[in-house]
Amino acid sequence: MALPGSFQIVQAQTAEDFATARTLFTAYAESLGIDLTFQSFESELQNLPRQYGSPHGALLLAYGIDPKVALGCVAVRPLVNKGNKGHEAAQPQNQVRPCCEMKRLYVSPEARGMGLGQALVDAIIQRAKHLGYREMRLDTLSSMTGAQQLYRRAGFIEIQAYYETPLEGTVFLGLDLS
């Protein structure tokens, strides 16, 4: 296991970066033990650069420094609210208050407890601010109490559901970035 601070966070840019992200996203999905079909997860995996690429999104990867091994990830994308019928990534040009969604925060089991989750959350919040977003939203499972604590420490508060989900007890959180 790496020591605290012995990691670096970089933005995915190359085909190799996005392949690494696919591996981490898959590990994330497997760790949940739920079916993510309702979120079009397979399509998301095949279109990571379009879903999370510049100029409206970002996908951050955390690597151990020595050895260089992928330890975690997090992403941000534009959020277009379609009432209560769903959500999808899209360009935020028609929104009065640009809003984004944090997705796929994942830290590999061997890297937990070294502050990487907090570092990834802080980095993606800063990235979202840099991209001009004024609000960030996310959803998480009610069973993910550690993640919820992490989000609340970063300033997130509980909000109304911004899309319909088949997962009972989903927790929706939001953060004012202005």
SULHU-V669262 format. One record per run of one state. SS is the DSSP state (H for helix, E for strand, - for the rest). FROM is the first residue (numbers start at 0). LEN is the number of residues. If there is no record, write none. Layout:
BEGIN
SS & FROM & LEN
SS & FROM & LEN
END
This chain:
BEGIN
- & 0 & 6
E & 6 & 5
- & 11 & 3
H & 14 & 18
- & 32 & 4
H & 36 & 3
- & 39 & 1
H & 40 & 6
- & 46 & 1
H & 47 & 5
- & 52 & 5
E & 57 & 7
- & 64 & 5
E & 69 & 9
- & 78 & 1
E & 79 & 2
- & 81 & 5
E & 86 & 2
- & 88 & 3
H & 91 & 3
- & 94 & 4
E & 98 & 9
- & 107 & 1
H & 108 & 3
- & 111 & 4
H & 115 & 15
- & 130 & 4
E & 134 & 6
- & 140 & 4
H & 144 & 9
- & 153 & 3
E & 156 & 2
- & 158 & 12
E & 170 & 6
- & 176 & 2
END
